[in-house]
Amino acid sequence: MGTSGHALVLGLLTVCCVLFRCSSTSLWESNAVLVVNASHNSTRKMPESLFGIFFEEINHAGAGGLWAELVSNRGFESGGQHSPSIIDPWSIIGDDSLLRVSTDFSSCFKRNPIALRMEVLCDNNGPNVCPVGGVGIYNPGYWGMNIEQGKTYNLVLYIRSSGAINVSVSLTDSIGIQTLATKNIIASDVSNWTKMEVKLEASGSNRNSRLQLKTNKKGVIWFDQVSLMPNDTYKGHGFRSDLYKMVADMKPAFIRFPGGCFVEGEFLRNAFRWKETVGPWEERPGHFGDVWFYWTDDGLGHFEFFQLAEDLGAAPIWVFNNGISHQESVDPSNIMPFVQEALDGIEFARGDPNSTWGSVRAAMGHPKPFELKYVAIGNEDCGKPHYRENYLKFYAAIRKAYPDIKMISNCDGSNAQLDHPADMYDFHIYSNSNTVFSMANTFDRTSRVGPKAFVSEYAVTGEDAGKGSLLAALAEAAFLIGLEKNSDIVEMASYAPLFVNTNDRRWNPDAIVFDSSQAYGTPSYYMQHFFSESNGATLLKSTLQANSSKTLEASAILFHNPVDKANYLRIKVVNFGSSTVGLKIVIDGLDPNLLDTSGSKTVLSSTDVKDENSFANPIKVAPVQSLMEKAGKNMDVVLLPHSLTCFDVLTKSSDITQITADDEDSYVSSM
């Protein structure tokens, strides 16, 4: 038989096997069995807080990302408190024969003293006439401002001049030719700093726009604190709507913030200090993040992070600086100011509106305290000098003032008991796909006594991950299945990093990729959706009986869907191998009449294990849902090579307690 004949026969056999559940193992493995035990003594409720998100100011995640401010370096402070100072990315319109731009210390804001001084040398008449439209300055935002037709943008700026002014404020394309919106600020007396507010309605769209401030009137004008915000931020809270929605769709149980290394700083002078990020935005000095190498105006500050958590319905987890940077460690004899700063930060979140720091929160529009129940004492600092001595001082002070707050240590307690008190310990893992896949069983061997684990940063990195591959997502899914099965001692888990502006990739891969106008999720982003119903769900004991068990990981849960008010059995299976697997699912200990005869199947897979999403093809690797026609106590299913598959079957009981037991003690943790 010729080559074409072999191919034809093989193709027919493959089709037959797909249609009729071929029992031969020559084309795929079909001897895999998943036994799910739903009996009363084999269930356990998982933590409500199990899966959430971690936000760090990295990759311009906030500044130029989730925080919707369109002006970059709005207070002209990014060059540091020096005059003259660089003003990037601000640039001039005209040349030095027409205007001179510099900075000075004339600002009316004490904590950010730099203002921009613009001396206009031309005029609207006389020997040195300004060009048509005038001269001035422009700001391109963060790699271009996305301006959309019909939308309104709120411009706020502070102006001072010794004479009358006529300043044109406009939104244009990247070279200032196409005008999308424009208004004039005319005032006869701005001898003192004056706040101006202008609403600009766009008559056109351009994703690479800029803000221009121009005049054709001779004289000196000072500008400071120039802000441009779209009118359609989420609830008016300042969050970019499309990026907020992508996060909300993950249904996070918690949000850890604001870092990460961003909290530490390379040096303490550049660490995130929460007191400098609260109060009126005009009075926030901003700071240079010397770990990820860019300036932040701190519009996204301590208050806004708590507001974000509240909007998402996620528990806030505040990570604060504990006197340690990448290069420095404060001696225990000098640590108390840092301890007090942490206590004050908690009071800001939880204090009565009449308290010292609670009153600052109330003045910002939130008299009701935020529900802060978790704090992390530093980030990745366990091996650094003085960490343990200083940790104990933080722990004692917070426990005394706020006995209900759960505290998270930076030291890993997965292999040995901690030598200091903690409610949880931090566990980070970044590695290749094989290692992360193999770590599904990591916590099987961890003591069931002592603090619980918070896996606050996990991801496949390196060549396997690229900029976000299917391979990475599958290994991570297997790891999360292991966390589900060990959720008696694993309290929380979050992927890292959450965001990347494609113009400033400091880290690969990331969950959500964006630029000024668009965004997409990587396979790891979509993978996390498979676990969004696991928070507070009931875990069922499940056991794989397969020759292919080394390439399969599986779990089974019962969860309540708040949308349709129904209860579902969900089975998730990762096939990390390159062969199709025929899987028999057997459900024991459950009345078969409680399961519907149909269900749904959702698959995350692709033609190549290294496939990634992109702006050109944002859903190349995305979940695909279809109907299951034969569901029930015994199910024969097919797992594609390199895939994550979720099977959802509706249960006929409206009360989940009729399906599972409440006796948590009867469950054996090492499944």
C-alpha positions as CSV (number, residue, x, y, z in Angstrom):
1,M,0.0,0.0,0.0
2,G,1.3,3.5,-0.9
3,T,1.9,6.4,1.5
4,S,-1.4,8.0,0.6
5,G,-3.3,4.8,1.3
6,H,-1.7,4.6,4.8
7,A,-2.7,8.2,5.5
8,L,-6.3,7.5,4.3
9,V,-6.7,4.4,6.5
10,L,-5.2,6.2,9.5
11,G,-7.5,9.1,9.0
12,L,-10.6,6.9,8.9
13,L,-9.5,5.1,12.0
14,T,-9.0,8.3,13.8
15,V,-12.5,9.5,12.9
16,C,-14.0,6.2,13.9
17,C,-12.2,6.3,17.2
18,V,-13.4,9.9,17.9
19,L,-17.0,9.0,17.1
20,F,-17.1,5.6,18.8
21,R,-14.7,5.9,21.7
22,C,-12.1,3.6,20.2
23,S,-10.7,1.2,22.8
24,S,-7.4,0.7,21.2
25,T,-4.4,2.4,22.7
26,S,-2.5,2.6,19.4
27,L,-3.9,6.0,18.5
28,W,-4.4,7.5,22.0
29,E,-4.3,6.4,25.6
30,S,-7.7,5.3,26.7
31,N,-7.0,3.5,30.0
32,A,-7.2,6.6,32.2
33,V,-9.9,6.6,34.9
34,L,-10.8,9.4,37.3
35,V,-12.7,8.2,40.4
36,V,-14.6,11.0,42.2
37,N,-15.7,10.2,45.7
38,A,-18.7,12.4,46.7
39,S,-19.6,10.4,49.8
40,H,-20.2,12.2,53.1
41,N,-16.7,11.6,54.5
42,S,-14.8,12.7,51.3
43,T,-15.7,16.3,51.0
44,R,-14.3,19.6,52.3
45,K,-15.2,23.2,51.9
46,M,-12.4,25.2,50.3
47,P,-11.5,28.7,51.6
48,E,-13.7,31.6,50.3
49,S,-10.4,33.4,49.7
50,L,-8.5,30.7,47.7
51,F,-7.9,32.4,44.3
52,G,-7.4,36.2,43.8
53,I,-5.1,38.6,42.2
54,F,-1.8,40.4,42.8
55,F,-1.3,43.9,41.6
56,E,2.2,45.4,41.4
57,E,3.2,48.7,39.8
58,I,5.4,47.0,37.2
59,N,5.2,47.2,33.4
60,H,3.3,50.5,33.8
61,A,0.4,48.5,35.2
62,G,-1.1,51.4,37.0
63,A,0.6,54.6,35.7
64,G,-0.4,54.4,32.1
65,G,-2.6,51.4,32.6
66,L,-5.4,50.6,35.1
67,W,-5.2,54.2,36.5
68,A,-6.9,56.1,33.7
69,E,-4.8,59.4,34.0
70,L,-3.8,60.3,30.5
71,V,-1.0,62.8,31.3
72,S,2.4,61.5,32.0
73,N,4.4,63.5,34.6
74,R,1.5,65.8,35.2
75,G,3.2,67.8,37.9
76,F,6.6,68.1,36.1
77,E,8.2,66.4,39.1
78,S,9.8,63.3,37.5
79,G,13.2,64.9,37.0
80,G,13.4,65.2,40.8
81,Q,13.3,68.3,42.9
82,H,15.9,70.2,40.9
83,S,15.7,73.3,38.7
84,P,16.1,73.4,35.9
85,S,14.7,69.9,35.5
86,I,13.9,67.5,32.7
87,I,10.2,67.6,31.8
88,D,9.8,64.4,29.7
89,P,7.6,63.4,28.0
90,W,6.4,67.1,27.8
91,S,7.8,68.8,24.6
92,I,7.6,72.3,23.1
93,I,5.5,73.5,20.1
94,G,7.7,76.1,18.4
95,D,11.4,76.8,18.8
96,D,13.7,78.8,21.2
97,S,13.2,82.0,19.2
98,L,9.5,81.8,20.0
99,L,9.4,80.5,23.5
100,R,11.6,79.3,26.4
101,V,10.5,76.5,28.7
102,S,12.1,75.7,32.0
103,T,11.1,74.7,35.6
104,D,11.3,76.5,38.9
105,F,10.2,76.2,42.5
106,S,7.1,78.4,42.2
107,S,4.5,75.8,42.7
108,C,1.8,76.4,45.3
109,F,2.1,72.8,46.5
110,K,4.7,72.3,49.2
111,R,5.2,68.5,48.6
112,N,5.8,68.9,44.9
113,P,7.4,72.3,44.4
114,I,8.3,72.1,40.7
115,A,6.2,74.1,38.2
116,L,6.8,74.7,34.5
117,R,7.6,78.2,33.4
118,M,6.8,79.1,29.7
119,E,8.1,82.4,28.4
120,V,6.4,83.3,25.1
121,L,8.6,85.6,23.0
122,C,6.2,86.0,20.1
123,D,2.8,87.8,20.0
124,N,-0.4,88.1,18.0
125,N,0.9,91.3,16.3
126,G,4.1,93.3,16.0
127,P,7.5,92.3,14.6
128,N,7.6,88.8,16.1
129,V,4.2,87.3,15.3
130,C,3.4,83.8,16.6
131,P,2.7,81.2,14.0
132,V,-0.9,80.3,13.3
133,G,-2.3,78.5,16.3
134,G,0.4,79.8,18.6
135,V,3.2,78.1,20.5
136,G,3.3,76.1,23.7
137,I,3.8,72.6,25.1
138,Y,2.2,69.2,24.6
139,N,2.1,65.9,26.4
140,P,1.7,62.5,24.5
141,G,0.7,60.6,27.6
142,Y,1.9,57.0,27.9
143,W,2.8,56.2,24.4
144,G,-0.2,58.1,23.0
145,M,-3.5,59.0,24.5
146,N,-6.6,57.1,23.3
147,I,-9.2,59.7,22.4
148,E,-12.6,58.4,21.3
149,Q,-15.3,60.3,19.4
150,G,-18.2,61.4,21.5
151,K,-16.5,60.8,24.9
152,T,-15.8,63.6,27.3
153,Y,-12.4,64.2,29.0
154,N,-11.9,66.2,32.1
155,L,-9.0,68.5,32.1
156,V,-7.7,70.1,35.3
157,L,-4.7,72.4,35.5
158,Y,-3.2,75.2,37.6
159,I,-2.2,78.4,35.9
160,R,-0.4,81.6,37.0
161,S,0.6,84.6,35.0
162,S,1.5,88.3,35.6
163,G,-0.9,89.3,32.8
164,A,-4.1,88.3,31.1
165,I,-4.1,84.9,29.4
166,N,-5.7,83.3,26.4
167,V,-4.6,79.6,26.3
168,S,-5.9,77.1,23.9
169,V,-6.3,73.6,25.3
170,S,-6.8,70.9,22.7
171,L,-6.6,67.2,22.0
172,T,-5.0,66.4,18.6
173,D,-3.3,63.6,16.7
174,S,0.3,62.8,17.5
175,I,1.7,65.6,15.3
176,G,-0.8,68.3,16.2
177,I,-2.6,68.5,12.8
178,Q,-6.0,66.8,13.4
179,T,-7.9,68.6,16.2
180,L,-10.2,66.3,18.2
181,A,-11.4,68.8,20.8
182,T,-10.5,72.3,21.8
183,K,-11.4,75.1,24.1
184,N,-9.9,78.4,25.2
185,I,-9.0,79.4,28.8
186,I,-9.4,83.2,28.9
187,A,-8.7,85.1,32.2
188,S,-7.7,88.7,33.0
189,D,-6.3,88.0,36.4
190,V,-4.4,84.9,37.3
191,S,-1.6,86.6,39.3
192,N,-2.1,83.9,41.9
193,W,-2.2,80.2,41.2
194,T,-5.7,79.4,39.8
195,K,-7.3,76.1,39.3
196,M,-8.9,75.7,35.9
197,E,-11.3,72.9,34.8
198,V,-12.3,72.2,31.2
199,K,-14.5,69.5,29.7
200,L,-13.3,68.4,26.3
201,E,-15.7,66.4,24.1
202,A,-14.0,64.6,21.3
203,S,-15.3,65.1,17.7
204,G,-13.0,62.4,16.4
205,S,-11.0,59.3,17.4
206,N,-7.3,58.7,17.5
207,R,-5.5,56.1,19.7
208,N,-2.2,58.1,19.5
209,S,-3.3,61.5,20.5
210,R,-1.7,64.3,22.6
211,L,-2.8,67.2,24.8
212,Q,-1.7,70.7,23.7
213,L,-1.5,74.0,25.7
214,K,-0.9,76.9,23.3
215,T,-1.0,80.7,23.2
216,N,-0.1,83.5,20.8
217,K,0.1,86.1,23.5
218,K,3.5,87.4,24.7
219,G,4.3,86.9,28.4
220,V,5.2,84.4,31.0
221,I,2.8,81.6,32.1
222,W,3.4,79.0,34.7
223,F,1.6,75.6,34.6
224,D,1.4,72.9,37.2
225,Q,-0.6,69.7,38.0
226,V,-2.1,69.1,34.6
227,S,-4.5,66.2,34.6
228,L,-6.7,64.7,31.9
229,M,-9.1,61.9,32.8
230,P,-11.7,60.2,30.7
231,N,-15.2,60.8,32.0
232,D,-16.1,57.1,31.8
233,T,-13.8,55.6,34.4
234,Y,-15.4,52.8,36.5
235,K,-17.9,54.4,38.9
236,G,-15.9,57.6,38.5
237,H,-13.2,56.1,40.7
238,G,-10.4,56.6,38.2
239,F,-10.0,53.0,36.9
240,R,-9.8,52.4,33.1
241,S,-13.1,50.7,32.3
242,D,-11.9,48.0,29.9
243,L,-9.0,46.9,32.1
244,Y,-11.1,47.0,35.2
245,K,-13.7,44.7,33.6
246,M,-11.0,42.2,32.6
247,V,-10.0,42.0,36.2
248,A,-13.5,41.8,37.5
249,D,-14.3,38.9,35.1
250,M,-11.7,36.9,37.0
251,K,-13.9,37.1,40.1
252,P,-11.0,37.6,42.5
253,A,-11.5,36.8,46.1
254,F,-8.7,39.1,47.2
255,I,-6.2,41.6,45.8
256,R,-2.7,41.9,47.1
257,F,-1.1,45.3,46.6
258,P,0.9,47.4,45.8
259,G,3.8,44.9,45.3
260,G,6.1,43.2,45.1
261,C,9.5,44.7,44.8
262,F,7.8,48.0,44.2
263,V,7.1,48.1,48.0
264,E,10.7,47.6,48.9
265,G,12.5,49.8,46.3
266,E,16.1,49.3,45.4
267,F,16.8,51.9,48.1
268,L,14.4,53.0,50.8
269,R,14.2,56.5,49.5
270,N,12.3,55.2,46.5
271,A,10.1,52.7,48.3
272,F,6.3,53.1,48.2
273,R,5.5,55.2,51.3
274,W,1.7,55.2,51.6
275,K,1.4,58.5,53.5
276,E,2.7,60.3,50.4
277,T,0.0,58.8,48.2
278,V,-3.1,60.0,50.1
279,G,-5.0,63.2,50.2
280,P,-5.7,65.5,47.2
281,W,-3.9,64.2,44.0
282,E,-2.4,67.6,43.4
283,E,-0.4,67.4,46.7
284,R,1.0,63.9,46.1
285,P,4.8,64.2,45.4
286,G,5.0,61.0,43.4
287,H,8.2,58.9,43.3
288,F,10.6,57.1,41.1
289,G,10.3,53.3,41.2
290,D,13.9,52.4,41.1
291,V,13.2,48.7,40.8
292,W,11.2,48.9,37.6
293,F,12.7,52.3,36.5
294,Y,9.9,54.7,35.9
295,W,8.1,57.6,37.6
296,T,4.7,57.3,39.2
297,D,2.6,60.3,40.1
298,D,0.9,58.1,42.7
299,G,-2.6,58.9,41.6
300,L,-3.1,55.2,42.2
301,G,-2.3,55.4,45.9
302,H,-3.2,53.8,49.2
303,F,-6.8,55.0,49.1
304,E,-7.4,54.0,45.5
305,F,-6.1,50.4,46.1
306,F,-8.6,50.0,48.9
307,Q,-11.3,51.5,46.7
308,L,-10.4,49.0,43.9
309,A,-10.6,46.1,46.3
310,E,-14.1,47.3,47.4
311,D,-15.3,47.8,43.8
312,L,-14.1,44.2,42.9
313,G,-15.7,42.7,46.1
314,A,-12.2,41.4,46.9
315,A,-10.5,41.3,50.3
316,P,-7.6,43.8,50.4
317,I,-4.2,42.4,51.4
318,W,-1.8,45.3,52.1
319,V,1.9,44.7,51.7
320,F,3.9,47.3,53.5
321,N,7.5,48.2,53.7
322,N,9.1,46.8,56.8
323,G,12.3,48.8,56.8
324,I,14.0,46.7,54.1
325,S,14.9,47.6,50.5
326,H,16.9,45.5,48.1
327,Q,20.0,47.2,49.4
328,E,19.3,48.2,53.0
329,S,17.9,46.9,56.2
330,V,17.0,49.1,59.1
331,D,18.5,48.2,62.4
332,P,15.9,46.9,65.0
333,S,16.8,49.8,67.3
334,N,15.5,52.2,64.7
335,I,12.5,50.3,63.3
336,M,9.7,51.8,65.4
337,P,9.0,54.7,63.0
338,F,8.3,52.0,60.3
339,V,6.1,50.1,62.8
340,Q,4.1,53.3,63.5
341,E,3.8,53.9,59.8
342,A,2.2,50.5,59.4
343,L,-0.2,51.1,62.3
344,D,-1.1,54.4,60.8
345,G,-1.8,52.8,57.4
346,I,-4.1,50.3,59.0
347,E,-5.9,53.1,60.9
348,F,-6.3,54.9,57.5
349,A,-8.2,51.9,56.2
350,R,-10.1,50.8,59.3
351,G,-10.1,53.8,61.7
352,D,-13.2,55.7,62.8
353,P,-13.8,58.8,60.6
354,N,-12.8,60.9,63.6
355,S,-9.5,59.2,64.1
356,T,-6.3,60.8,63.0
357,W,-5.9,58.8,59.8
358,G,-9.4,57.7,59.4
359,S,-10.4,61.3,59.1
360,V,-8.0,61.6,56.1
361,R,-9.9,58.7,54.4
362,A,-13.2,60.3,55.3
363,A,-12.1,63.6,53.7
364,M,-11.3,61.6,50.6
365,G,-15.0,60.6,50.3
366,H,-15.1,57.3,52.2
367,P,-16.2,57.8,55.8
368,K,-17.0,54.1,56.2
369,P,-13.9,52.0,57.0
370,F,-12.5,49.5,54.5
371,E,-12.6,45.9,55.5
372,L,-8.8,45.3,55.9
373,K,-8.2,41.8,57.5
374,Y,-4.8,40.9,56.0
375,V,-1.4,42.5,56.0
376,A,1.9,41.2,54.7
377,I,5.0,42.3,56.6
378,G,7.4,43.0,53.7
379,N,8.0,41.2,50.4
380,E,10.6,38.5,49.8
381,D,12.7,39.7,52.8
382,C,13.1,36.6,54.9
383,G,16.8,36.1,54.2
384,K,17.8,39.7,54.6
385,P,19.5,41.2,57.7
386,H,17.2,42.0,60.7
387,Y,14.0,40.6,59.1
388,R,13.1,38.3,61.9
389,E,13.9,40.8,64.7
390,N,12.0,43.6,63.0
391,Y,9.1,41.2,62.0
392,L,8.5,40.4,65.7
393,K,8.2,44.1,66.5
394,F,5.6,44.6,63.7
395,Y,3.8,41.5,64.7
396,A,3.5,42.4,68.4
397,A,2.4,46.0,67.7
398,I,-0.3,45.0,65.1
399,R,-1.6,42.1,67.2
400,K,-2.0,44.4,70.2
401,A,-3.8,47.1,68.2
402,Y,-5.7,44.9,65.8
403,P,-6.0,41.4,67.2
404,D,-8.2,40.2,64.3
405,I,-5.8,41.1,61.5
406,K,-4.0,38.1,59.9
407,M,-0.3,38.7,59.4
408,I,1.8,37.1,56.6
409,S,5.4,36.3,57.0
410,N,7.9,36.4,54.1
411,C,9.5,33.1,55.3
412,D,8.6,29.8,53.7
413,G,6.9,27.3,56.0
414,S,6.1,24.6,53.5
415,N,9.1,22.4,54.4
416,A,9.7,23.3,58.0
417,Q,7.9,25.1,60.8
418,L,8.5,28.8,61.1
419,D,10.6,30.0,64.0
420,H,8.2,33.0,64.6
421,P,4.5,33.5,64.9
422,A,2.4,34.1,61.8
423,D,-1.1,33.5,60.5
424,M,0.2,32.7,57.0
425,Y,3.5,32.5,55.2
426,D,4.4,33.7,51.7
427,F,5.3,31.2,49.0
428,H,6.6,32.3,45.5
429,I,7.4,30.1,42.5
430,Y,8.7,31.1,39.1
431,S,10.1,28.3,37.0
432,N,9.9,26.3,33.8
433,S,6.7,24.4,32.8
434,N,7.9,21.0,33.8
435,T,8.9,22.2,37.3
436,V,5.6,24.0,37.9
437,F,3.6,21.1,36.6
438,S,5.5,18.7,39.0
439,M,4.8,21.1,41.9
440,A,1.1,20.1,41.9
441,N,2.0,17.8,44.8
442,T,4.3,20.2,46.7
443,F,1.9,20.8,49.6
444,D,1.0,17.1,49.9
445,R,4.0,16.7,52.2
446,T,3.5,19.9,54.2
447,S,2.6,19.7,57.9
448,R,-1.1,20.2,58.6
449,V,-0.2,22.1,61.7
450,G,0.8,25.7,61.8
451,P,0.4,28.8,59.6
452,K,-1.2,28.3,56.2
453,A,0.4,29.1,52.9
454,F,-0.3,32.2,50.8
455,V,1.1,31.4,47.3
456,S,1.1,35.1,46.4
457,E,3.3,34.9,43.3
458,Y,3.3,31.9,40.8
459,A,4.0,31.7,37.1
460,V,5.8,29.7,34.5
461,T,8.7,31.9,33.2
462,G,11.5,31.7,30.7
463,E,11.6,30.1,27.3
464,D,8.5,27.9,28.0
465,A,6.4,30.9,28.8
466,G,7.5,33.3,26.0
467,K,5.1,36.3,26.3
468,G,2.3,34.0,27.6
469,S,2.0,30.5,26.1
470,L,-0.5,27.7,26.3
471,L,2.3,25.5,27.8
472,A,2.7,27.9,30.7
473,A,-1.0,28.1,31.4
474,L,-1.3,24.3,31.5
475,A,1.5,23.8,33.9
476,E,0.0,26.6,36.1
477,A,-3.4,24.9,36.0
478,A,-1.9,21.7,37.2
479,F,-0.2,23.6,40.1
480,L,-3.5,25.2,41.0
481,I,-5.3,21.9,41.0
482,G,-2.7,20.8,43.6
483,L,-3.5,23.9,45.6
484,E,-7.2,23.0,45.5
485,K,-6.5,19.6,46.9
486,N,-4.3,21.1,49.6
487,S,-6.6,24.0,50.4
488,D,-6.8,22.8,54.0
489,I,-3.3,24.4,54.4
490,V,-3.2,26.7,51.4
491,E,-5.3,29.8,52.1
492,M,-4.7,31.9,49.0
493,A,-3.0,32.0,45.6
494,S,-2.4,34.7,43.0
495,Y,-0.6,34.8,39.6
496,A,2.1,37.4,38.9
497,P,2.3,39.9,37.3
498,L,-1.2,40.9,36.5
499,F,-0.6,43.6,33.9
500,V,1.9,44.7,31.2
501,N,1.8,47.8,29.0
502,T,3.2,46.4,25.8
503,N,5.4,49.5,25.5
504,D,7.2,48.8,28.7
505,R,7.7,45.1,29.2
506,R,9.8,44.7,32.4
507,W,8.7,41.1,32.9
508,N,7.4,38.2,30.9
509,P,4.9,36.7,30.9
510,D,1.8,38.6,32.3
511,A,-1.9,37.9,32.6
512,I,-3.3,41.0,30.8
513,V,-1.5,42.8,27.9
514,F,-2.6,46.3,26.9
515,D,-1.7,49.6,25.2
516,S,-3.5,52.9,25.2
517,S,-6.6,51.6,23.5
518,Q,-6.9,47.8,23.6
519,A,-6.1,44.8,25.7
520,Y,-6.1,41.0,25.6
521,G,-5.7,38.1,28.0
522,T,-2.9,35.6,27.8
523,P,-3.6,31.9,28.1
524,S,-2.7,32.2,31.8
525,Y,-5.4,34.8,32.2
526,Y,-8.0,32.5,30.7
527,M,-6.7,29.6,32.7
528,Q,-7.5,31.4,35.9
529,H,-11.2,31.7,34.8
530,F,-11.4,27.9,35.2
531,F,-10.8,28.4,38.9
532,S,-13.1,31.4,39.5
533,E,-15.8,29.2,41.0
534,S,-13.5,27.4,43.4
535,N,-13.6,30.0,46.1
536,G,-15.8,28.6,48.9
537,A,-16.7,25.6,46.8
538,T,-16.9,22.0,48.1
539,L,-13.9,19.8,47.2
540,L,-14.6,16.2,46.4
541,K,-11.9,13.5,46.8
542,S,-10.7,12.5,43.3
543,T,-8.1,9.9,42.3
544,L,-6.5,9.3,38.9
545,Q,-6.0,5.7,38.0
546,A,-4.0,5.8,34.8
547,N,-0.8,4.9,33.0
548,S,-0.8,8.5,32.0
549,S,-1.1,9.8,35.5
550,K,2.3,11.5,35.1
551,T,0.8,13.8,32.5
552,L,-2.7,14.3,34.0
553,E,-3.9,16.3,37.0
554,A,-7.6,16.5,38.0
555,S,-9.9,17.8,40.6
556,A,-13.6,17.8,41.3
557,I,-15.7,20.4,43.1
558,L,-19.4,21.3,43.8
559,F,-20.2,25.0,43.5
560,H,-23.1,27.3,43.6
561,N,-23.6,29.6,40.7
562,P,-25.0,32.9,42.0
563,V,-26.2,33.9,38.5
564,D,-28.7,31.1,37.9
565,K,-28.9,30.0,41.6
566,A,-28.1,26.4,40.6
567,N,-25.5,24.0,41.9
568,Y,-22.9,22.3,39.6
569,L,-20.4,19.5,39.7
570,R,-17.2,20.7,38.1
571,I,-14.4,18.4,37.0
572,K,-11.1,20.0,35.8
573,V,-8.5,17.9,34.0
574,V,-5.1,19.0,32.7
575,N,-3.6,16.8,30.0
576,F,0.1,18.0,29.9
577,G,1.0,15.2,27.5
578,S,1.2,15.2,23.7
579,S,-1.3,12.4,23.2
580,T,-5.1,12.4,23.2
581,V,-6.4,10.7,26.3
582,G,-9.7,8.8,26.6
583,L,-10.8,9.3,30.2
584,K,-13.5,7.5,32.1
585,I,-15.0,9.5,34.9
586,V,-16.7,7.5,37.7
587,I,-18.6,9.3,40.4
588,D,-19.1,7.3,43.6
589,G,-21.0,8.1,46.7
590,L,-23.6,10.3,44.9
591,D,-27.2,9.5,44.0
592,P,-27.1,9.3,40.2
593,N,-30.6,10.9,40.1
594,L,-29.0,14.1,41.5
595,L,-27.0,14.7,38.3
596,D,-28.4,16.0,35.0
597,T,-27.9,13.9,31.9
598,S,-26.3,16.8,30.0
599,G,-23.7,19.4,30.8
600,S,-21.1,21.6,29.3
601,K,-17.5,21.2,28.3
602,T,-14.9,24.0,28.2
603,V,-11.5,23.5,26.7
604,L,-8.4,25.6,26.6
605,S,-6.1,24.3,23.9
606,S,-4.5,25.1,20.6
607,T,-2.7,23.6,17.7
608,D,0.8,24.4,19.1
609,V,1.7,24.3,22.8
610,K,3.8,27.4,22.4
611,D,0.9,29.4,20.9
612,E,0.3,32.9,22.3
613,N,-2.4,35.6,22.0
614,S,-1.7,39.0,20.5
615,F,-3.4,42.2,19.5
616,A,-3.8,40.8,16.0
617,N,-5.3,37.5,17.3
618,P,-6.4,38.1,20.9
619,I,-8.3,34.8,21.4
620,K,-6.0,32.4,19.5
621,V,-5.8,30.5,22.8
622,A,-9.1,31.0,24.6
623,P,-11.7,28.8,26.2
624,V,-14.1,27.0,23.9
625,Q,-17.4,25.8,25.3
626,S,-19.6,23.1,24.0
627,L,-22.5,20.9,25.2
628,M,-22.0,17.4,26.7
629,E,-24.8,15.1,25.6
630,K,-24.0,12.2,27.9
631,A,-23.4,13.3,31.5
632,G,-24.0,11.5,34.7
633,K,-22.5,9.2,37.2
634,N,-20.3,7.6,34.5
635,M,-18.8,9.7,31.7
636,D,-16.5,8.8,28.8
637,V,-14.7,11.9,27.6
638,V,-11.8,12.7,25.4
639,L,-8.9,15.0,26.5
640,L,-7.1,16.8,23.7
641,P,-3.3,16.8,23.8
642,H,-1.9,19.7,25.8
643,S,-5.3,20.9,27.1
644,L,-7.2,22.1,30.2
645,T,-10.7,20.8,30.2
646,C,-13.6,21.7,32.5
647,F,-16.8,19.5,32.7
648,D,-19.8,21.1,34.4
649,V,-22.8,19.1,35.2
650,L,-26.0,20.6,36.7
651,T,-27.2,19.0,39.9
652,K,-30.9,18.6,40.5
653,S,-30.7,19.5,44.2
654,S,-31.2,23.2,45.0
655,D,-29.5,22.7,48.4
656,I,-25.8,21.8,48.2
657,T,-26.0,20.3,51.7
658,Q,-28.2,17.6,50.3
659,I,-25.3,16.6,48.0
660,T,-22.4,16.9,50.4
661,A,-21.8,16.6,54.1
662,D,-20.8,19.2,56.6
663,D,-18.4,16.9,58.5
664,E,-15.0,18.5,57.5
665,D,-13.1,16.4,60.0
666,S,-13.8,13.2,58.1
667,Y,-11.9,14.4,55.1
668,V,-8.4,13.0,54.4
669,S,-6.2,15.9,53.2
670,S,-3.6,14.0,51.2
671,M,-5.7,13.1,48.2
